[in-house]
Amino acid sequence: MTAASSLTSLSASGRGSGQTVSSHDQIVRSLGQDILAGRIAPGDKLPGEADLLSRFGVSRTALREALKTLSAKGFLVVKTRVGTKVTEPLRWNLFDSEVLAWQVANGMDAQFRRHLAEVRRALEPAAAALAAEHRSAEDLDGMRAAIAVMRHEKTSEYAFARADLDLHLRIAVASKNPMMRSLASVIETALLEAFTLSPPTRSEALHRETVDLHERIVDRIEASDATGAATAMLAVIDAGYRRVEAEQDAR
């Protein structure tokens, strides 16, 4: 998946999509969010089929297909003479893009933000280092274009965040590692939400500093400096995380 197509996918499935949600998707999302939020706890039995049919107003076929989907994501297990139960969190597929979207919709608490930052620290510096070794001229043009949008965008928090996300996805693409690209695409919804929690557009000095830090990543990638690119990426991740946590603590 390219950075451009990944952003298109995000637009179609994320904020303001306006798309009609199918009965199947409505059930899966609603029950999935209930489980993630603890409203239906691990070990709990789901309500009976009649209760669920009444709650969602759907056909028995749609309900059963939705439960199969949740089972495939690791959330449910069907036991003979016991019923359908919620599994332990260790079995949940938290790297499923839908599951991450549900978590974001439930709210990004401190633990989720920390877990996301830890994943980013493990993934993105390595992607930047690989990009320094394998990037093409086209890759660099795309990164520079993203930086230009970030530098220009001084008012819209969401537009800045999208440009920021575009840069990170382009770096993953430039790594020429399909697994890096896939992992970056999986967490893009969570990344976009995280980028809007403490937007640099609120301060001219912070905006300039943030863009400069991101531009340093691209400079190191262009210079084929793998170590420098990884270090610059880590600096961006840590600066953003500290900023968000400080703001959340202040609230």
N, C-alpha and C positions, 0 to 999 in steps of 0.2 A: 504494500500500500504506500503510495507516495504521500508527501506532506499535504499536497493540495487535495487529493482525494480523501485523506483522513479528515481534513477540516470540513470538507463537504459532507462527509458522513456525520460529523459532529453536529453540523447545522441541521441535518435532517432528523436527528434523533434527540437533540438536546433542547436548549432553551428556545421557546417561541416557535417550535416546529409547526404547530397547527395541524399536524397529521391526526387522522382518526385512529384511536387506539382500539385494537380488536378486543373481543371478549377474552380471548386467550391471554393476550398481553396484559389486560387489566387485572385479571386474576393473579397471574404470575407476579406482576409488580406489587400488587397490594399485599399478597401473602408474604412475598419476599421481604418487603419493607417491614412488615409486622414482625417477622422472625429476626431480622437484623436489629430492630429496635428493642427486642426483648418482650414485645407485647404477646408473642407466642414463644415461650422459652424452650430451650433444648430439653428434650424428654417429654414435652407436652404432646398430647394427642391433638390433631386437628379437630375442629368441630365436625360433626357428622355430615354426610353428603347432603341430606335434606337442608340442613342449616346453611351450608355453603351455597347451595342452589338458590335458596331464598335470598341470601345476602347479595349475590352477584346478579341474580336474574338471568342466568345463562342456561344453556342446554347441558344435560349430563355429559355429553360427548366433549363439549368445550371444557368443562370442569376437569374431567379425567385427563385430558391432554395437558392442561395446565399443571396438574399435579405430577404428571410424568416429567414435564420440563423442570419443575423444582427438584424432583428426585435426581434428575441428570446433573443438576448443579450442586448436588450433595446436601440439599436442605432437608429432604424427607426420606423416610424409609417405611415401607409397608411391611407389617408383620402380621402373619396369620393369627386370627382370633384376638388380635390386639388393636389393629387399625393403623392409621397413618400417623407416624410420630415425627417430631422435629429432631434432627440429628445433633450431635455435638459440633460446636464451631470448627473444630479441627477438620471436619469433613466438608466444610463449605468451600466452594470454588471462588475464592475472593479475587482471583485474577480473571474472572468472567466480566466482560465489559458491562453487561447489564447489572450485575451485582454491584460493581463499583458505582454505577449511576444511581442505584437505589441507596447506597450508603451516602452519597453526596446529597441526595434528596432528603434523607433523614437528618442531615446536618453534620458538618465536619467538626467533631469534637476534638479535644486535645490529643487523645490517643490516636485517632484516625490521622490527624495531621502529622503526628510523630512517625507513625508507620509509613505514611506516604513519603516523608522526608528521608527515612531510612532506605526505602526502595530506590528513591531517586539518587541518593548518594552511592548506592551500589551499582546502579545502571548507567546513569548519564555521564559521569566522568569517563567510564570505559568507552561509551559511544563516541564521546568527543575525541578520545585518543585514537580510536579506529578511524574516525573521520579525518584526522590529521594525516593518516597514512594512505587513505584511499579516496579522498574527495576528488571530484572532478571540477572543471571550470564552471560547469553548469550548477553544481552544488554550491560553489562559492557565490555565484551570482544570486542564487536564491536566498542564501544566508544574508548577503549584503542588502538585498531588497527588504528582508524582514527587519533588519536593523534600521533601515531608512524609515520604514513605517513606524517603528517604535519611537524613533527620534522625533518624527513629525507629530505623532499622536500624543498631545499634551492635555486633552480634556476628557475624552471618553475612556472610562476605566475598562469597559468591556472590549473596546477596539484595541486598546493597548495590550490587554491580556491575550487576545486572539493573535496579535502579531508576535507576542512573546512565545506563545504556544507554537506558532508556525515555525519560528526559529528552532525550537527544541526538536520538533518533528523533522525538520530538514537536516539537522545534525544526525539524528538517528538514521535517516535515509542515506546520508553521506558515509555512514560507517560501512555500508555495503554488506552488513550482516542482517539477513532477513529476520533473525530472532530479535535483534535489537529493534528493528522497525516494528515488529509485531507487538513487543512489550510496550514500546512507546505509544502505540496506537491504543492499546488496551487501557492505559492509565490517562489518556488525554482528557476525558471528561473531568476526572478528579483534579488534574493539573489546571485546567481552565478555571475551575471553581477556586482552587487554592490561589491562583494568580490574582483573583479579584478580591481576596480578603483584605489585603492591605496594598492597594494600587499606588505605584510611584507617581501617578499623575496628580496626587494631592499636594505635591511639593515640587517646585521647579528644580531645586538642588537635588532632591532625591531622584527625580526623573532623569536628570543628566547623569548622575552617578550610576543609576541602574542600567541605563543604556550603555554607558562606557564599560561597565563590567561585562555585559553581554558581548559587546564589540571585541573585547579582549579575547574571548573564546574564539571568535571567528578569525581574529588576527593570528592566533596561535595555530589554528587549523590551516590557514593559508600558508603559514611558515613551515608546515609539516612537523610541528613541535608537539608530539603526542603527549609528553609529560606536562608541558605548559598548558595545552588545551584541557587536559584532565584537571589540573590545578585551578584553572580559570573557571571551569564548570562547577567545581566544588565550591569555589568562592561565591558564585551566583546562588547556588542552592542554599548554602548556609546563611548568606545575607538575607535572602527572602524568608527563610524559616524564622530567623531571629526577629525580623520585622513583624511578621504575622503574629508570633507568640507574644511579643511585647505589646502589640495593639490589643490582642485578645485579653491579656492580663489586665491592661488598663481599663477595659470595659467591665 
